[in-house]
Amino acid sequence: MAETQEQWYNRQAIEQLAQHIPFERDLACKAELIEMLRGLVLRHGRGMDPELFGFEARNELVRLGLWNRIG
């Protein structure tokens, strides 16, 4: 099943946040980004195809305990 445009945008947001978080040096900013990522995953993750996520994003989602919320 193909992604809708909205699903694509939501997945891109999750992917970009997940890839950026490991490189964020400011701890307060990092905490905010993690909360933002958590919110996106909880709201939209169930409808996403896990196969569409890249390696780095998948690793970060696993590390944060959010991967089981995808798909």
N, C-alpha and C positions, 0 to 999 in steps of 0.2 A: 504494500500500500504506500503510495507516494505521500510525502509530507505536504501539508498545506503551507502557505506562506507564513502564517502565524507560528506554526510548529517549527518551521525552519528558523525564524527569528528567535524564538525561545531557546532552541537548541544551540544556536550560535552564541547567545548571551551566556548560557551555561558553560559552553565550551571555552569561550574567551575568559570568563571569570576563573574557571578551574585552571586554565593554563597560566594565568597571571599571579594567582595567589602565592605559589611557592617563591616567587621572586620579589614580592612586596616586603620591604624592610621595615616600614612603619607598623608597629604592632597594633595600634588603634585602627589604622586603615585596613590592615589585614583582617582584623576581627569583623569590621563592617562588611568587607567583601565576602567573608565566609557566611555571614548572616544573610546577605543578599543572595548568594548562591544557594544556600539552604532554602530560602523562600521560593526561589524559582523552581528548584527541584521538587519541593513539596507540592507546589501548585501545578506544575506542568510535566513532571518527570514520568508519570505513569503512561502517558500517551506517546512516549518517545521510543524509537527503535535503538536499543543499545549498540547495535552494529554500526550505527552512523557516527559514534563518538570516536575521536582519535585517542591514541595511546596515552598522551600526557594528561588529557582531560579525564580519561578513565582512571588512571592511577591516582589522581588527586581526589576524585569522587570516592574511590575505594578508601583512600587514606582518611577522608572525612566521614566515612560511614554513610555516604549518600548513594552509593552505586546501586544498592538493593531497591532504591526508589525509582530507578529508571526501568521503563518497560513493563 
